[in-house]
């Protein structure tokens, strides 16, 4: 039994070290090999423990918790394919900057590659997608406790974004024993146990410096592109650009209030390119742009310089512009580069954006569907709430047709832009801050993560899951997919409805087919202290066709 006792003591020290670096949420899947980690987390008062039976969904739950809390989140799973199921969320975190700590239990080395049950090669399992990897040895009292905490402290200090994989082999037995054994091993850390600081304080922060020629550049004609930002960053940037008199083209995830709404429409107008071509500096703040027309203009624009500012490292510019890649905290960078007040130099864009927004509103006014829902989405948002937007068609429609409130929190999985784990991620976002949450995803996305409805059963604040049922992946109706093969091989209609799924997980349910019914269902949902699934039944290709028609109208110059 001494092995099981020391496994627990080792696991408890590991988790205590993570707590010293801000880990509060621990997401746990069932498993025996991971029992030392699970029981140590359960015994600690420092953690909020979340459970789910599906490791893929569990990892996305952790991703959502990390998005909304801006804290590192730990995940505990057993050995074997359980660890492989964390891959999609790990990839997403690496692209969008959340911090995940993956604690994968493992068999000891003598059980690898010999036919032992549930034993796979977990060394290097996540390849380049883990920012850091720690291959721990089998727990042994001969290894000093200060070694374990030092290794963990150094890794956590360097974890600015993405995933830290800690592979944890445990030998049997895994349960039982006298828990007072090996107390001297832990006690060797002395008064560290009574403190709250890491054992090893390692500083890796880099100071931010101002661009010395900024006083010159701020007097020129500039355009600001706003990508994925935090709410307070979006507000700061909107005011900063307005003071400069520079047009700001805001992505759905920019939280800037999109001062020039419906950019995916008006950028198709021939006059828009002529105005924007006068820019001497294009300054992109935040990465991961959504709109097709914005991405097209961004790829072809040729200013004197192109600056991209984002706290994540890497190039982040698929068009490979000549200019400056500035890795910095956005709020700090804006403070170091004060704007100089001057009149707007491209006021024609304001008028064009206003006309485009009116055209969109008129176009969808009489036809209920995905496009109308996207355009009117701001009317459904809760005060002091938040929005989670799925991928594929719906995110593009909202980006093209809606104007969201400035600073209103918007979350998504727009790194790898997969549809796996969207409900799970949204559940994590809501658990992190307990705000009223509106989630909007497509029917295939909901099917892909259907068992994550189990994560919504215990909501104590309103969460509205709007499932847009357009009978398949209608994003492919926007793409030049061959018409003869489009339905079977791309859209894949399922001809289903979600009432039984809601009933199975004891969720409040409504099915709506017009705007009045939708408003009523949403109002009732905001009054319900729990989760509601609202199925929005729409014509299959209406959303894609509406967007296509509006873009064609603008491209023809008829606005």
Protein Blocks (a to p, Z undefined) as FASTA:
>chain_A
ZZmmmmmmmmmmmmmmmmmnopabdcddddfklmmmmmmmmmpckbccdddfbfklmmmm
mmmmmmmnopacdddddehjllmmmmmmmmmmmmnopacddddddddfklgonlpahiac
fehklmmmlmbdcddddddfkbcfklmmmmmmmmmmmmmghjddddddddddfeecjfkg
oklmmmmnmmmlmmmbdfbdcdfbdcddddfklmmmmmmccddddddddfklmmmmmmmm
mmnopacdddfklonopaaghklmmmmpmklmmmmmmpmbdcdehehifblklmmmmmmg
ccfbdcdddfbgcjkpanopacddddddfklmmmmmccdddddfblmlmmmmmmmmmmmm
mmmmmmgcfklmmmmmmmmpcehiacdddehjlmmmmmmmmccdehiacdddfknopaeh
klmmmmmmmmmnopacdddddfklmmmmmmmmmmmmmpcbdcddddddehiafklmmpcc
dfklmmmmmnopghiafklmmmmnopacdddfbfklmmmmmmmmmmpgcdddddddddfk
lmmmmmmmmmmmmmnopZZ
